[in-house]
C-alpha cells in the first residue's frame, strides 16, 4: 500500500516538474509582464513547485531504501549517492535541503509584489526574513552534505583533480548565490529599505528556481560526476542565458516607457 502511494507521488512529482519546467515557465517568461497570462503562469509556477517539493519530501521514504524507480522508460535515481541497500543519510538530508531551497525561491519570488506593496506603506513583514534565514541554513547544509558525499565517493572512484575542483567550484558558487539571495532579503527587513527595482529580485528568484528545476532532471537520471553532471550544468546555464536575455529586453522596454 505504501509503495503504491509513493509510486503515485513520484509520478505526480515528475509530471509536475515536466509541466512546470517545459510549459508554465516558458509561458511566464515570454508573456507580457504584468498581464493576466503572466500572473496566471506565475501562480501556476508556484503551485507546481509546491507539488514538486511536497512530493520530494514524501519521497524521502524511498531515499531511505536507496531506490531506483522505473517510470516512463527512465530509471529515476531517488538516492543519487546510495549504494545497494545501505541507507544514505547524507542523500536524504541533501535532497531535503534542495526541496527547501527550491520552494523558497518560487514562493519568495511570487511574494515579491506583495512585499513591494507593503514596502510602499513602510511595512516589512518579518516572515520574509525568517524564511530567508531558513533558506540560508538549508543552503549551507546542502553544500556541506554534498561536499562530504563527493569526498566519500572520490575515495572509492578517485576522480581527476580537474573534475573534483570543478565540482567543488559549482558547490561553492551555489552556496554563494544562496547566501547573497538570502542576505538581500534579510537586509531589506533589517534596514527597512526597499530596493528601487523589485522586478529584478522577482526575476532572479524565478529564474533561479527554474535553473534548479532544469538541473533536477539530469541529477535524478544520471551520475552527477559523469554525463549527468555535465548536463546539469549545461541545463542551468541555458536557463540562465534565456532568463538574462528576456530580462534585458524587459529592462529596455521599461527604459523606453520611462523616457
C-alpha positions in Angstrom: 0.0 0.0 0.0 2.8 2.4 1.0 4.8 1.5 -2.1 1.8 2.1 -4.4 1.2 5.5 -2.7 4.8 6.5 -3.2 4.7 5.4 -6.8 1.8 7.8 -7.4 3.6 10.5 -5.5 6.6 10.1 -7.7 4.5 10.2 -10.9 2.9 13.4 -9.7 6.3 14.8 -8.7 7.7 14.1 -12.2 4.7 15.2 -14.1 4.5 18.5 -12.1 8.2 19.0 -12.8 7.8 18.4 -16.6 4.7 20.7 -16.9 6.2 23.4 -14.7 9.6 23.4 -16.4 8.7 23.0 -20.1 5.2 24.6 -20.3 4.4 27.0 -17.4 7.9 28.7 -17.1 8.2 29.4 -20.9 4.7 31.0 -20.8 5.5 33.1 -17.8 8.9 34.3 -19.1 7.7 35.2 -22.6 4.3 36.6 -21.7 3.9 40.3 -21.3 5.0 41.3 -17.8 2.0 42.2 -15.6 -0.5 40.7 -17.9 -3.2 38.2 -16.8 -1.4 35.5 -18.6 1.9 36.3 -16.9 0.3 36.4 -13.5 -1.6 33.1 -14.1 1.6 31.4 -15.3 3.4 32.8 -12.2 0.8 31.4 -9.8 0.8 28.1 -11.6 4.6 28.0 -11.4 4.5 28.4 -7.7 1.7 25.8 -7.4 3.8 23.4 -9.5 6.8 23.9 -7.1 4.6 23.2 -4.1 3.5 19.9 -5.7 7.1 19.1 -6.7 8.6 19.9 -3.3 5.8 18.2 -1.3 6.4 15.1 -3.4 10.1 15.4 -2.8 9.7 15.4 1.0 7.4 12.4 0.8 9.8 10.5 -1.4 12.5 10.7 1.3 10.9 7.4 2.4 12.2 6.0 -0.8 15.5 7.7 -0.2 15.9 5.6 3.0 15.8 2.5 0.8 18.1 3.9 -1.9 15.6 3.1 -4.6 15.8 3.4 -8.4 12.3 3.7 -9.8 11.5 2.8 -13.4 8.8 5.2 -14.8 8.2 6.4 -18.4 11.1 4.2 -19.7 13.6 6.0 -17.5 15.4 4.9 -14.3 14.9 7.7 -11.8 17.6 7.6 -9.2 15.8 8.5 -6.0 19.0 8.5 -3.9 21.9 9.6 -6.1 24.6 8.6 -3.6 23.1 5.3 -2.3 24.9 2.0 -2.8 23.0 -1.2 -2.7 20.5 -1.3 0.3 22.6 0.9 2.6 20.8 3.9 4.0 22.4 7.1 2.7 21.5 9.7 5.3 23.6 12.3 3.6 21.5 12.0 0.4 18.3 12.2 2.5 19.4 15.4 4.2 20.8 16.8 1.0 17.7 16.4 -1.1 15.6 17.7 1.8 17.7 20.9 1.7 17.2 21.1 -2.0 13.4 20.9 -1.6 13.5 23.8 1.0 15.7 26.0 -1.3 13.6 25.3 -4.4 10.3 26.0 -2.5 11.7 29.2 -1.0 12.9 30.6 -4.4 9.5 30.0 -6.0 7.3 31.3 -3.1 9.6 34.2 -2.3 9.7 35.2 -5.9 6.0 35.2 -6.1 5.7 37.2 -2.8 7.9 40.0 -4.2 5.0 42.0 -5.4 3.2 41.7 -2.1 6.4 42.8 -0.3 6.6 45.7 -2.7 3.1 46.8 -1.9 3.8 46.5 1.8 7.0 48.5 1.5 5.1 51.4 0.0 3.3 51.5 3.3 6.7 51.2 5.1 5.8 47.7 6.2 8.4 44.9 6.0 7.0 41.5 7.1 9.2 39.6 9.4 8.1 36.3 7.8 10.2 37.0 4.7 13.3 37.5 6.8 12.6 34.3 8.7 12.1 32.3 5.5 15.3 33.8 4.1 17.2 32.6 7.2 15.8 29.1 6.8 16.8 29.3 3.2 20.4 30.3 4.1 20.7 27.5 6.6 19.4 25.0 4.0 21.9 26.2 1.5 24.8 25.8 3.9 23.7 22.3 5.0 23.2 21.4 1.3 26.8 22.4 0.5 28.3 20.6 3.4 26.4 17.3 2.8 27.1 17.2 -1.0 30.7 18.1 -0.4 31.1 15.3 2.2 29.3 12.8 -0.1 31.5 13.6 -3.0 34.6 13.2 -0.9 33.4 9.8 0.2 32.8 8.9 -3.5 36.2 10.2 -4.5 37.9 7.9 -2.1 36.4 5.0 -4.0 36.4 6.2 -7.6 39.4 8.6 -7.5 38.2 11.5 -9.6 40.7 13.5 -11.6 41.9 16.7 -9.9 40.2 18.9 -12.5 36.9 17.1 -12.2 37.0 17.4 -8.4 37.9 21.1 -8.5 35.1 21.9 -11.0 32.6 20.1 -8.8 33.9 22.0 -5.7 33.6 25.3 -7.6 30.0 24.6 -8.6 29.1 23.8 -4.9 30.8 27.0 -3.7 29.1 29.0 -6.4 25.7 27.6 -5.4 26.1 28.4 -1.7 27.5 31.8 -2.6 24.3 32.6 -4.6 22.1 31.3 -1.7 24.0 33.5 0.7 23.6 36.5 -1.5 19.9 36.0 -2.2 19.0 35.3 1.4 21.2 38.1 2.6 19.4 40.6 0.4 16.0 39.6 1.8 17.3 39.8 5.4 19.0 43.1 4.6 15.7 44.6 3.3 14.0 43.6 6.5 16.7 44.8 8.9 17.4 48.1 7.2 13.7 48.6 6.2 15.0 49.9 2.9 13.0 48.9 -0.2 15.0 48.3 -3.4 14.5 50.6 -6.4 13.5 47.7 -8.7 11.6 44.9 -7.2 11.2 43.2 -10.6 14.9 42.4 -10.6 14.5 40.4 -7.4 11.4 38.7 -8.8 13.3 37.7 -12.0 16.3 36.5 -10.1 14.3 34.2 -7.8 12.1 32.8 -10.5 14.9 32.2 -13.0 17.0 30.6 -10.2 14.1 28.3 -9.3 13.8 27.3 -12.9 17.6 26.6 -13.1 17.3 24.3 -10.2 14.3 22.5 -11.7 16.1 22.1 -15.1 19.1 20.6 -13.3 16.9 18.2 -11.4 16.2 16.0 -14.5 19.9 15.1 -15.2 20.6 15.0 -11.5 18.0 12.3 -11.0 18.7 10.3 -14.2 22.5 10.1 -14.3 25.7 10.1 -12.3 26.4 13.7 -11.2 30.1 13.1 -11.5 29.7 12.0 -15.1 27.5 12.9 -18.0 24.7 13.7 -15.6 26.8 16.4 -14.0 27.7 18.0 -17.4 24.0 18.0 -18.5 23.1 19.5 -15.1 25.5 22.5 -15.6 24.5 22.9 -19.2 20.8 23.0 -18.5 21.3 25.5 -15.7 23.4 27.8 -17.9 20.9 27.6 -20.7 18.0 28.7 -18.5 20.3 31.5 -17.1 21.1 32.7 -20.6 17.5 32.8 -21.7 16.5 34.5 -18.4 19.2 37.2 -18.8 18.1 37.9 -22.5 14.5 38.2 -21.5 15.3 40.4 -18.5 17.5 42.7 -20.7 14.6 43.0 -23.2 12.2 43.9 -20.4 14.6 46.4 -19.0 15.0 48.1 -22.4 11.2 48.3 -22.7 10.9 49.8 -19.3 13.6 52.4 -20.1 11.8 53.4 -23.3 8.5 53.7 -21.4 10.0 55.9 -18.7 11.8 58.1 -21.3 
